[in-house]
Amino acid sequence: MESFETTRLSAERLREGHLAELVALHLDPHVMRYLGGVRSPEATRAYLTTNLEHWDRFGFGLWVLRTRDGNFAGRAGIRHVVVEGVPEVEVAFTLQRSLWRRGLATEITEALVDLGFTKWHLLSLVSAVEVQNVASRRVLEKCGFALERQVIYQGEDCVVFRRIGPPDI
C-alpha cells in the first residue's frame, strides 16, 4: 500500500527522498523528548534504512504524513518490534510540534488500526510509550487501546498499550 488518506492527512510510503524532512523532525528536542532524544542526521539515516528494510520484508511500515496543502506533518506507521523478548506489531506516530493538540495523532492512529486489522489481519496491535508521555497515552486510550503493563523498552521506562483485533466471524 503506497498511500492512503484520512480526513486531514495524506500518508505516503517512506522513501529515501524523505530523509531531509525526517532529519528536521528528529532534530526538534520537543518532538523527540519521549523518543529517545534528538537524533543526528547520521542516526536518522540509519533509522530510515532500517524502516525501508522493514517495508521490503513485511510490505508495510512507516508512512510520511502531509497536511492537505502538502506540507510535511510527521511520520506514522505499523511495524514489527520486540518488547521484552516478545515479537509484537506496533502502531507509532510522531507529528511536528506545530500540529500538536489538533486531533491529528488520533486521526492517523485510528486509520492505522483499521488498516492493521482489515488489510493485514493482525490479531492485536501495541504501542510502547514513555511513562511520562501523557499526550500519546491519551491518543491510544481514545483509539481503544488498553494499558497492559510497564516495561523497559529501548532503554526507557515505558507502558505498553494493546488493542485486540475484532473477532473473526
Secondary structure, 3 states (H helix, E strand, C coil): CCEEECCCEEEEECCHHHHHHHHHHHCCCCCCCCCCCCCCHHHHHHHHHHHHHHHHHHCCCEEEEEECCCCEEEEEEEEEEEECCEEEEEEEEEECHHHCCCCHHHHHHHHHHHHHHHCCCCCEEEEEEECCCHHHHHHHHHCCCEEEEEEEECCEEEEEEEEECCCCC
